[in-house]
Amino acid sequence: MAFGLGFGLLLALFLLSLAIGSRPIPLTDVFGAFTAYDARSDMHLIVRELRVPRGLLAITAGAALGMAGTVMQAVTRNPLAEPGLLGVNAGAAMAVVLGTSAFGLTAISHYVWFGILGAGLSGAAVFFLGRGHQSGADPVRLLLAGAGLSIVLGAAVSLVVLNAVLDVLDIFRTWASGALEGRGMAVTWTMTVALIVGGALALALGPALNALAMGESMGRALGLDPPRIWALACLSVMILSGAATAAAGPIAFVGLAAPHIARAVAGPDNRTLLPLSAIFAAALLLGADIVGRVVVAPDELAAGIVATILGGPFFIHLVRRFRLVHL
């Protein structure tokens, strides 16, 4: 039932995203862009060349953030955990800045790979710094290491951006705002591959995360290797959140709130929670992108900014209305 409602909501939002924008397009023309495509029709071109890639990027990036947030909350057993705590956002930002300033990369299909690499390297550094002396990676140390590395990398990004040329500043400003327009299908395909790989790993870890929710000692009694599970979980977060951050910018709130919405609907079982969080997070980011097109029309507000503005009050309401389910 929950999956059916989630897919229905996501499909409805996707259709709206094809119709709503600085130039509204009737749904008949939206369907016509697929059933009777005419390359001479500017409406058909807008739908297929601009809005379809944008909508698909919102769906794939949102789904990746939702799954990454679910894994983070399960691993750390912290209901306020979200992908940025592993330093992934800061690492991607640093890599994007270096790619544009040092190597002159201006196309997002080029510097998105720098972002993914930077996210992976920062995540690996956090995992290394968060290792315990005897027991391997520890959730508390991971959070502290992620926070510390994020501060250092954030300062480095500010230093580079303030001394960069205006073109680099403009590229970084657009990326950092979480704007989804103009990304293109090349970026969407990259995001899709990352979602498949990282999502498959996260789903495979679902039963183990359920066992570790009962405590590390219980997990060991059931034959699990907690440090190995934590390492694989961190890898899935790096792939999912790193690709989403590199492709769409540092999107806040989505990876934090979606798992709580899914948990309120379907309970704490990660085998169900992971795919449901992906659906709800995709709907949240797509909805934020639609709102951004309407609220200041005919101009647009970046989806990342809308998610940040709406995220705080909505999450407070969610906490007060449903209460957080203990992890």
Disulfide bonds with the S-S distance in Angstrom:
none
